[in-house]
Amino acid sequence: MAFTISQIADKIKGVVVGDGSLEVHGFAPLDCAKAGDLSFADNDAYIAAAGQSHATAIIVSANSSVSSDKVLIKVANPRIAAARLMPLFYPPETYTPAIHPTATVAATAQINASAYIGPNCIVEHGAIIGARSVLMAGNYVGPNCKLGEDVRLFPNVVIYAACQLGNRVSIHSGTVIGSDGYGYVFDEGKHRKVLQIGNVVIEDDVEIGANAAIDRAALGSTRIGKGSKIDNLVHVAHNVVIGNHCLVMGQSGFAGSTKLGDYCVIASQSGIAGHLKLGNQATVGAKSGVMRDIPDKGVVLGIPAMPDKQAKRQIIGLMQLPELIKRTRDLEKQVEELKSRLG
């Protein structure tokens, strides 16, 4: 689909510098763009290099001072503008409502007439699939699950019994929702399983990456708040509550019953111990081990995680350690030489 540059500018509240009547029909990075493509540059260094690009138009910051012979669209934030525009050029794949002949759907399941159930999917008894939802292929939806509207399950996603997904939830391949939480008690010389009889509730506009695992609660619900985004290979244990609009990066893990406030950011490969409370807008740096509560807007990093300023001082101290060891040895040598001279 083609748009004039002026039409594009109207959609993102931008100002055109140059010929707004030119058409664009694709979106590409500067180094790959060709004639007819739109691109973006979010700093002056990229804009300076844009002269070598074949892009027809470039989205830039409104306060950029770099001139270019390209048509520019000036906006408040080029990266946000690009994110809003990409679906115009690359809309998600659409599915004609249907139930594939190889799918197995229980008689008591409720499938909205506008939904799509793909090849080799299984929908168990009492499950509800909402309007325009898509199960691409090989999905399992357990008994009494409820999926809202516009849910999209990529191939081989598994949803265990009684779990609930809100509207516009996307879950990528290989992820398991509602598997048993890791609960055991030591009884008569062996580890006795504590039955996990709760569920998982995923609220509206959540996206979960590939090969993640969200465990069902022992009692009650493990909950993922609306608008939160969870990366690949993340583990969320039983009874964890993740607040609204949180970001969780890859290979992070949460032990049981920890609670996150809203707008938290958990960087990659971090581990969060159980029964903790992370306040609103808390930030955890990459590869951190969180052992204590974090207050609202707290920033921590390290193992064990500590306030970022304290952790950075320790890192700087460790970097200085080799020089300190050398100086200490030199001083020890001088002391020994002084002792020998004094007899």
C-alpha positions in Angstrom: 0.0 0.0 0.0 1.3 3.4 -1.0 1.0 6.7 1.0 2.0 10.2 0.2 4.6 11.7 2.6 1.9 14.3 3.6 -0.5 11.5 4.5 2.2 9.9 6.6 3.0 13.1 8.3 -0.7 13.6 9.2 -0.8 10.2 10.9 2.1 10.9 13.2 1.5 14.7 13.6 4.7 15.5 11.8 5.9 18.5 9.7 7.1 17.8 6.1 10.3 19.5 4.9 10.3 19.0 1.1 7.9 17.5 -1.4 5.0 16.0 0.5 3.3 14.7 -2.6 6.0 11.9 -3.1 4.7 8.4 -2.4 6.3 5.8 -0.2 5.3 2.1 0.0 7.7 0.5 2.3 9.6 1.0 5.6 13.3 0.1 6.0 16.5 1.0 7.9 18.7 3.7 6.3 21.4 1.3 5.1 18.9 -1.1 3.4 16.3 1.4 2.1 15.6 1.9 -1.6 13.6 4.4 -3.6 10.0 4.5 -2.4 11.0 3.5 1.2 10.4 5.5 4.4 13.1 5.4 7.1 13.9 7.1 10.3 17.0 8.6 12.1 16.8 9.3 15.8 20.1 11.3 16.1 22.1 13.7 14.0 24.8 11.2 13.2 22.3 9.0 11.4 20.8 12.0 9.6 24.2 13.1 8.5 24.7 9.6 7.0 21.2 9.7 5.4 22.6 11.3 2.3 24.0 7.9 1.3 20.7 6.2 1.7 18.2 5.6 -1.1 15.2 6.2 1.1 12.6 8.6 -0.3 11.8 10.2 3.0 13.2 10.1 6.5 11.6 10.7 9.9 13.7 12.9 12.1 13.4 14.7 15.4 11.7 18.1 15.4 14.7 19.7 17.1 17.2 18.3 14.6 19.5 20.9 13.1 21.1 18.8 10.4 20.1 19.6 6.8 19.5 16.9 4.2 18.6 16.8 0.5 16.0 14.1 1.4 12.4 14.8 2.2 12.1 15.0 6.0 9.2 14.5 8.4 9.9 16.2 11.7 8.3 14.7 14.8 8.7 14.8 18.5 10.1 11.3 18.7 11.2 9.4 15.6 11.4 6.0 17.2 7.8 6.2 18.5 6.6 7.5 15.1 8.3 4.6 13.4 6.7 2.1 15.7 3.2 3.6 15.0 3.8 3.6 11.2 5.2 0.1 10.7 1.8 -1.7 11.0 0.6 0.4 8.1 3.2 -1.1 5.8 3.4 -4.5 7.4 0.0 -5.4 8.9 -0.3 -8.7 10.8 -1.4 -11.7 8.9 -5.2 -12.1 8.8 -7.0 -15.4 9.2 -10.4 -16.3 7.7 -12.7 -17.6 10.5 -12.6 -21.4 10.5 -11.9 -24.5 12.4 -9.3 -26.6 10.6 -10.4 -30.2 9.9 -7.4 -31.6 11.9 -8.3 -29.5 15.0 -10.1 -31.3 18.0 -12.7 -29.1 19.7 -14.8 -30.4 22.6 -18.5 -30.2 22.2 -18.9 -27.9 25.2 -16.2 -25.4 24.1 -17.5 -22.1 22.9 -15.7 -20.8 19.8 -16.7 -17.3 18.5 -17.8 -17.4 14.9 -15.0 -14.9 14.0 -12.2 -17.0 15.5 -9.7 -19.2 13.7 -8.6 -22.6 15.1 -5.6 -23.9 13.1 -4.2 -27.3 12.2 -3.8 -29.8 15.0 -5.1 -27.5 17.8 -6.9 -29.0 20.8 -9.6 -27.0 22.6 -10.9 -28.9 25.7 -14.3 -28.9 27.3 -15.7 -25.7 28.7 -13.1 -23.5 27.0 -14.1 -20.1 25.6 -12.4 -18.6 22.6 -13.3 -14.9 22.0 -13.9 -12.9 18.9 -11.2 -12.7 16.2 -8.8 -14.8 18.3 -6.3 -17.0 16.4 -4.8 -20.3 17.4 -2.3 -20.8 14.6 -1.3 -24.4 14.9 -0.6 -27.2 17.4 -2.0 -25.2 20.3 -3.5 -26.8 23.4 -6.2 -24.9 25.3 -7.1 -26.8 28.5 -10.5 -27.3 30.2 -12.4 -24.2 31.3 -9.9 -21.7 29.9 -11.1 -18.4 28.8 -9.4 -16.4 25.9 -10.7 -12.9 25.2 -10.9 -11.1 22.0 -8.1 -10.7 19.4 -5.9 -13.2 21.3 -3.1 -14.6 19.1 -1.4 -17.9 20.0 1.6 -18.7 17.9 2.4 -22.4 17.1 2.8 -24.9 19.9 1.6 -22.7 22.8 0.1 -24.6 25.7 -2.5 -23.2 28.0 -3.3 -25.4 31.0 -6.7 -25.8 32.6 -8.7 -22.8 33.9 -6.3 -20.1 32.8 -7.6 -16.8 31.6 -6.3 -14.5 28.9 -7.6 -11.0 28.4 -8.1 -9.1 25.1 -5.3 -8.6 22.6 -2.9 -11.0 24.3 -0.1 -12.4 22.1 1.9 -15.5 23.2 4.8 -16.8 21.1 5.8 -20.3 20.2 6.8 -22.9 22.8 5.5 -20.9 25.8 3.5 -22.8 28.5 0.9 -21.0 30.6 -0.4 -22.6 33.8 2.0 -25.5 34.4 2.4 -26.6 38.0 4.2 -24.3 40.4 7.3 -25.7 42.1 5.8 -26.6 45.5 7.0 -29.4 47.8 7.2 -30.1 51.5 9.7 -32.4 53.2 7.6 -35.2 54.8 8.8 -38.5 56.2 12.1 -38.4 54.4 10.8 -37.4 51.0 9.6 -34.4 49.0 5.8 -34.4 49.0 4.2 -32.4 46.2 1.8 -29.6 47.2 -1.0 -29.6 44.7 -1.1 -26.4 42.6 -4.8 -25.8 42.2 -4.8 -22.1 41.2 -4.6 -20.6 37.8 -2.9 -17.9 35.7 -4.6 -14.7 34.8 -3.1 -12.6 31.9 -4.7 -9.2 31.5 -5.3 -7.2 28.3 -2.5 -6.2 25.9 0.1 -8.5 27.3 2.8 -10.0 25.0 4.8 -13.0 26.0 7.8 -14.2 24.1 8.9 -17.7 23.0 9.7 -20.6 25.4 8.6 -18.8 28.5 6.9 -20.5 31.5 4.2 -18.9 33.6 3.3 -21.3 36.5 -0.2 -21.6 38.0 -0.7 -20.5 41.5 -0.8 -23.0 44.4 -4.0 -21.2 45.5 -5.5 -18.1 43.8 -3.9 -16.7 40.7 -0.5 -16.0 39.2 -1.2 -12.6 37.5 0.4 -10.7 34.7 -0.9 -7.1 34.6 -2.2 -5.3 31.6 0.2 -4.0 29.0 3.2 -5.9 30.4 5.7 -7.4 27.9 7.7 -10.5 28.8 10.6 -11.6 26.7 11.8 -15.1 25.6 12.9 -17.7 28.1 11.4 -16.1 31.2 10.1 -18.1 34.2 7.4 -16.7 36.4 6.7 -19.0 39.4 3.5 -19.6 41.3 1.6 -16.8 42.8 3.8 -14.1 41.3 2.0 -10.9 40.5 3.5 -8.7 37.8 1.9 -5.2 37.7 0.8 -3.2 34.7 3.1 -2.1 31.9 6.1 -3.9 33.2 9.1 -4.9 31.0 10.8 -8.2 31.7 13.8 -9.1 29.5 15.1 -12.6 28.5 16.3 -15.3 30.8 15.0 -13.6 33.9 13.2 -15.6 36.7 10.9 -14.9 39.5 10.5 -17.1 42.6 7.1 -17.7 44.1 4.8 -15.0 45.6 6.9 -12.0 44.6 4.9 -8.9 43.7 5.9 -6.2 41.2 4.3 -2.8 41.0 3.5 -1.0 37.8 6.1 0.1 35.2 8.9 -2.1 36.6 11.9 -3.0 34.3 13.7 -6.2 34.9 16.8 -6.5 32.7 18.1 -9.8 31.2 19.3 -12.8 33.2 18.2 -11.4 36.6 16.8 -13.5 39.4 14.2 -12.3 41.8 13.9 -14.2 45.1 10.5 -15.2 46.5 8.0 -13.3 48.6 9.6 -9.9 47.8 7.9 -6.6 46.9 9.2 -4.5 44.0 7.7 -1.0 44.1 6.2 1.0 41.2 8.8 1.9 38.5 11.5 -0.3 40.2 14.5 -1.1 37.9 16.7 -4.2 38.1 20.0 -4.1 36.2 21.1 -7.1 34.0 22.5 -10.2 35.7 21.3 -9.1 39.1 20.2 -11.3 42.1 17.5 -9.5 44.0 17.2 -10.7 47.7 15.4 -7.7 49.2 12.4 -5.5 48.6 12.9 -2.6 46.2 11.1 0.7 47.0 9.2 2.8 44.4 11.5 4.0 41.7 14.4 2.1 43.2 17.3 1.1 40.9 19.4 -1.9 41.9 22.1 -4.1 40.3 24.7 -6.7 41.2 24.7 -10.0 43.1 23.3 -9.5 45.7 21.5 -6.6 44.2 22.0 -3.2 45.9 21.3 0.4 45.1 22.9 1.3 41.8 25.2 4.0 43.2 26.6 1.7 45.8 27.0 -1.1 43.3 28.9 1.2 40.9 31.3 2.3 43.7 32.0 -1.3 44.4 32.6 -2.1 40.7 35.0 0.9 40.5 36.7 -0.3 43.6 37.2 -3.8 42.1 38.7 -2.3 39.0 41.2 -0.5 41.1 42.1 -3.6 43.1 45.0 -4.8 40.9 46.8 -1.5 41.2 46.1 -1.5 45.0 47.6 -5.0 45.3 50.7 -3.8 43.4 51.1 -0.7 45.6 50.6 -2.9 48.7 53.4 -5.3 47.6 55.7 -2.3 46.8 55.1 -1.0 50.3 55.7 -4.4 51.9 59.0 -4.6 50.0 60.0 -1.1 51.2 59.2 -2.1 54.8 61.3 -5.2 54.5 64.2 -3.2 53.1 63.9 -0.7 55.9 63.9 -3.4 58.5 67.0 -5.0 57.1 68.8 -1.6 57.0 67.9 -1.0 60.7 69.2 -4.4 61.6 
